[in-house]
């Protein structure tokens, strides 16, 4: 295991909480619900990236 994999649950909970705080403050940060089935996660990623690319080229 690497250093990150050796971290405690608390570390991951703090990291997630901070990321969600940042995402709430910055509309450029997107979140994807990765607890969904893989196909749904992939669909959401594609949709998010496609929308971003369209916004950049508009």
Secondary structure, 3 states (H helix, E strand, C coil): CCCHHHCCHHHHHHHHHHHHHHHHHCCCCCCCCCCCCHHHHHHHHHHHHHHHHHHHHC
